[in-house]
Amino acid sequence: MNDIFRMAGFSVIAALIAFTLRAAHRQAGAAAALAAGMMLFFFAVTRLSQAANALRALAEKSGVENEMLMLMLKMVGLAYITEFSVQACQDAGENGLASKAGLCGKMLLMLETLPLITRIGELVLSFSL
């Protein structure tokens, strides 16, 4: 619970700093907002290892293959990283680049799901034989 207060406090202070800097120098404000955003992202990522460990333990107990669990975690990670990059581009006023980053992230996510789609297809085909 303390983490949420730290994150919220840091976000508000960083927003005030970025807003103040942006009034004097637009690029400095954007750089401050981007730096604060990256710090928040890395703060959250360090906390995700706890969730990954809990999911790994649950997967072992339930019999889910480790490969499938890792694929799911990788897909979630790709989605988070893509969303972060899209929002960072939007914050910098680069909406066109943000759209392209989002599209690229979706394409990479689709490529990562191919093993899962293949496995599901093989499973369906095994039922019909």
Steps between C-alpha positions, in 0.01 A plus 500: 500500500791735565611455139182658368550807718862530388397467137216750533715753686783469251257535208343819635838658579639399159192643327542830683868515406426414137219756488725771647785417264268483200388858567859620471638254247276251320770240431626501859149432627455215255837352597413521870165329439667226295768443765238482775293260290799272452572506873138404574513222243818350647356534850199293392711244313705426811178418682377267225758235582298418812190440288696290250632280780150451640367408155788259447420323828131483408583360156714228655218397732239501223712316244520782245811467288774744590533590131138618486536702819812670367319575174210660688736710714691606190176606330393707800844659512484588131161660550625710792815611319301587188249703699781683680673589172172616344423726796857636506471593132162664562644696793773628270233611252596235243158348439596356162797322651280381787261338252786324324644379831159360593467322167851358524431376854182328384686333216774377734237375743335304220835345406553396861162327508576278200625207714179515704282522189690207348453291812127577510470410132679169557269426793188571294628285215573212738134502610371479146708196406 
